[in-house]
C-alpha cells in the first residue's frame, strides 16, 4: 500500500481526544497490536495549517507515546504518513485515508515538583 509522508512543518498540532486503544474486533473486544505485539493507540489530533483545521485520527504504538496527552495539549508527530484505503463489505464500497506516526510527543514540559523542606 502506498504511504505518503505528511509535512507537519508550519502546522499546529493539538490533542483533540486522548489516546485510546485501537480495536481490531469491536464485537469481541480484541485490541489491535503491531508486529512486535505492542498495543496500537488512536489519537484524535487537531491539525491546523494555512487557516484550515481538520481533526485526524492517528495510529501510534503505545510505547512511542511520550508525555501527558490530555485534550488541548500541543504535540509533535514524528514520521507521520497518510495511506489511502478501500474495502468492500456487504456490497458497499468504502474508502478513506488512514494516518500513522512513528511517535507522538507532548510539547508541554512536565511541571516541576516542589522540593520537600
N, C-alpha and C positions, 0 to 999 in steps of 0.2 A: 504494500500500500504506500502511496506517495505521501511523504511528510514535508510540510512547508514550514521553514523557520519563520518565527514571528519576531520582528524587531520591536523591542519594548523601549528603546531609547526615545526620550521625549514623551513617553506616556506616563500617566499617573495610574498606579495600581493600588486598589484598596480591597480589603476583605469585605464582601457583601454578606456572606454566611460562613461561619467557622467550618473547619474540616469535618467531614462525616465519612464513615466507611462506604466504599463503593460496593454495591450489591451485585453479585454475579447472578443470583437467583432470588428475587424478592419474595416469591411464594414460599420458599423453603428457608429463607434467611441465610443463604450462603454468601459469604463476603469474598469479594474478588481479591486475588493476590497476583503478584508478578512472578516471573520465572524463578526468582530467589526465595519465594514464599513470603515476601513482605506484603502486608496489608496495603491495598490501594485506597487512597483517600480522595474525596471530591471536595474542592474548594470553589465556592462561587466568588468570582473576582469582578469588581467594577473596573473596567478598562476605559480610561478617558484619554482621548488623543484628538488633537485638532478640533476641539469643541464638540466632539461626538462622544457619547458614553454608551457602553454596552456592558451587560453582565454576561460573563462567560463562565462555564464550569470547567475547571482544570483538574486533571488527574495527576496525583503525585504520590509516590511511595511514602508510607508513614515515617520511616526513619529519615527521610530527606526534607521533613518539615521542621524548621527551627524557629524558636521564639514563640511567643504567645500570639495566636492569630484570632483575636476577637473581632467582632464586627467593627468596621471602620479603621482597622489597623493598616497603615501603609505597608506594602510588601514588594519584594523583588522576586521575579520568577526567572530562574536560570534554565536555559535550554528549552524555552517554550516553542512548541511546534503545533501546527494545525494539520489535521488529517481528514480529508473528506471520506464519508462512509455512505453506504447504500445497502439496504436489505429489503427483502420481501417477506411478509408474514400474513398468512391468510388472504393472499391475493392483493394485499395492499403494499405498494412500494413506498418506502420511507428513505429519506436521505438527510444529511446534515454535515456538520463539521465538529470533530472532537478535538479537544486541546489537552496536551500533556506537557508536563515540565519535569526537568531533572531534579529541581529543588525549589522550595518555596521558603523564603526567609523574611521574617518580620524586620521592618526598618526602625522599629521603636526600641530604644535602648532599655534594657532591664533596669528597673528602678533600684537604686542602691538601698540596702537595708541599713537602718541606723545601728551604730555600734552600741553595745551594752556598756554601761558605766562601770 
